[in-house]
Amino acid sequence: MVDNQARDRRYWRANLRILGALLLVWFFSAFGLGILLVEPLNQFHIAGFPVGFWFAQQGAIYIFILLILVYARWMDRVDERYHAD
């Protein structure tokens, strides 16, 4: 019983670390690239649109979808490690 509780705590800590890391990536991509670094990014163009504008409109959404996929794969590995699958 105590062993299960310790395993559950380690599993939850691993989950929170993963969430924290992915939220930092999302924050940097949405806020950093879409707002703070928009001027330097606007020097480059994708399909005729400045990269800063494109990233603020579309890129953050693509990053978010990618992070969902990364989270799912990462948590599959954590589930296997802690036998939570």
C-alpha positions as CSV (number, residue, x, y, z in Angstrom):
1,M,0.0,0.0,0.0
2,V,2.8,2.4,0.9
3,D,4.7,1.4,-2.2
4,N,1.7,2.2,-4.4
5,Q,1.3,5.6,-2.8
6,A,5.0,6.4,-3.4
7,R,4.7,5.2,-7.0
8,D,1.6,7.4,-7.5
9,R,3.4,10.4,-6.1
10,R,6.4,9.8,-8.4
11,Y,4.0,9.4,-11.3
12,W,2.2,12.6,-10.5
13,R,5.5,14.5,-10.1
14,A,6.6,13.2,-13.5
15,N,3.3,14.4,-15.0
16,L,3.7,17.8,-13.5
17,R,7.3,18.2,-14.7
18,I,6.2,17.3,-18.2
19,L,3.3,19.7,-18.1
20,G,5.6,22.5,-16.8
21,A,8.1,21.9,-19.5
22,L,5.5,21.9,-22.3
23,L,3.8,25.0,-20.8
24,L,7.1,26.9,-20.9
25,V,7.6,25.9,-24.6
26,W,4.0,27.1,-25.3
27,F,4.5,30.3,-23.4
28,F,7.7,31.1,-25.2
29,S,6.2,30.3,-28.6
30,A,3.0,32.2,-28.1
31,F,4.2,35.2,-26.1
32,G,7.9,35.3,-26.9
33,L,7.8,34.6,-30.7
34,G,4.3,36.0,-31.3
35,I,4.6,39.2,-29.3
36,L,8.1,40.1,-28.0
37,L,10.2,39.0,-31.0
38,V,7.7,39.9,-33.7
39,E,9.8,42.8,-35.1
40,P,13.0,40.7,-35.7
41,L,10.9,37.9,-37.2
42,N,9.1,40.2,-39.5
43,Q,12.3,40.6,-41.5
44,F,11.7,37.1,-42.9
45,H,8.7,36.1,-45.0
46,I,6.6,32.9,-45.5
47,A,4.4,32.9,-48.6
48,G,4.6,36.6,-48.8
49,F,3.6,37.2,-45.1
50,P,6.1,38.4,-42.4
51,V,7.1,35.6,-40.1
52,G,6.1,37.5,-37.0
53,F,2.6,38.1,-38.3
54,W,2.3,34.5,-39.5
55,F,3.5,33.1,-36.2
56,A,1.2,35.3,-34.1
57,Q,-1.8,34.1,-36.3
58,Q,-1.0,30.5,-37.2
59,G,2.3,29.3,-35.7
60,A,1.3,29.3,-32.1
61,I,-1.7,27.1,-33.0
62,Y,0.6,24.7,-34.8
63,I,3.0,24.6,-31.9
64,F,0.0,23.9,-29.5
65,I,-1.1,21.0,-31.6
66,L,2.4,19.7,-31.8
67,L,2.7,20.0,-28.0
68,I,-0.5,17.9,-27.5
69,L,1.1,15.1,-29.6
70,V,4.4,15.4,-27.7
71,Y,2.5,15.2,-24.4
72,A,0.6,12.1,-25.5
73,R,3.7,10.3,-26.6
74,W,5.7,11.4,-23.5
75,M,2.9,10.3,-21.1
76,D,2.7,6.9,-22.8
77,R,6.3,6.3,-21.8
78,V,5.7,7.6,-18.3
79,D,2.7,5.3,-18.0
80,E,4.8,2.3,-19.0
81,R,7.5,3.3,-16.6
82,Y,5.2,3.5,-13.7
83,H,2.9,0.7,-14.8
84,A,0.0,3.0,-15.0
85,D,-1.1,1.9,-18.5
